[in-house]
Amino acid sequence: MKISAMLVIPALLIGGMAQAETLADAMQQCSKEENSLKRLVCYDRLNKNLRQFENSPLPQSSQQRQTAASDSVGEQPATPSTQMQEFGLPEKSEVISEDKILVSVANKRRNARGKWVLEFTNGQMWEQTDSQDYYFPEGQIYIEKGFLGAFFLGSEESKRRMRVKRIQ
């Protein structure tokens, strides 16, 4: 009698999960199970069934298909030159993928407060925001993103770097 009950109960659970319309319903049925081991087995079965559909595309409604088609026609992928031109400007809704750019200094001068104002060969202008003095080696320097929207200017030859912001 016990053996037949042990065979019938899992069959009922599996049948109940098969009749469940959504994942939420199936999870609710698993959560109602009193025995922790059976509850774990139920969740494991759900997970196994979900992994079958992990890489398959989700079905789209007709409205989603129409908006996706209209969006794909008007958009063009960002080119590296536009990414370089937008580096350091205030964030838009799109995220710029570059974390570091290499530039060459075309002109450097100090402003009224004694901080560096740098113009690069790509047309960008950056201004020093911290108060430390910095030596500019010949050749290329880099500007990289830091935390909380900060940008740092440095060179491969030196371990020092200064904090900068883009002004143009």
C-alpha positions, 0 to 999 in steps of 0.5 A, a space after each residue: 500500500 505504501 509503495 503504491 501511494 509513493 508512486 501515485 503521489 509523484 504522478 499526481 504532482 507531475 500531472 498537476 504541473 503539466 496542467 499548470 498554465 504558467 510558471 507562476 502556477 507551477 511554482 505555487 503548486 510546488 510551494 504547497 508541498 509539505 514535504 521539503 524533499 518533495 518540494 525540492 524535487 518539484 522545483 528541480 523538475 520545473 528548472 529542468 523543464 525551463 532549461 529546455 527553452 533557455 536558448 529558444 526565442 520568446 514568441 512576440 505579439 504582432 505589436 512587438 513585431 511591428 515596433 521592432 521592425 520600425 526601430 530596426 529600419 531607422 537605427 544605424 550602428 554607432 561607428 567608432 568615430 562617433 563613439 570617439 566624438 561622444 566620449 566624455 559627453 554627458 550620458 544619453 540613453 545609449 551607453 558608449 562601449 569604450 572605457 578608454 581612448 587614446 589621444 594626442 595633444 594638439 594644444 595645451 594651456 593653463 586657465 585663469 585658475 592654473 588648471 590645464 585646458 587640453 585640446 586634442 587632435 580629434 577636436 575634443 577639449 578637456 579641462 583638469 578638475 583636480 589641483 595636482 600638477 601633471 607632466 605631459 609626455 610626448 606621444 599619445 596619452 589616454 583618457 579612461 572612465 572612472 567611477 561615478 562619471 569621472 574621467 582620468 587622463 594619464 600616459 603609459 609612461 607614468 603611473 600618475 593621472 589627473 582627473 579631467 572633464 570634457 568641455 567641448 
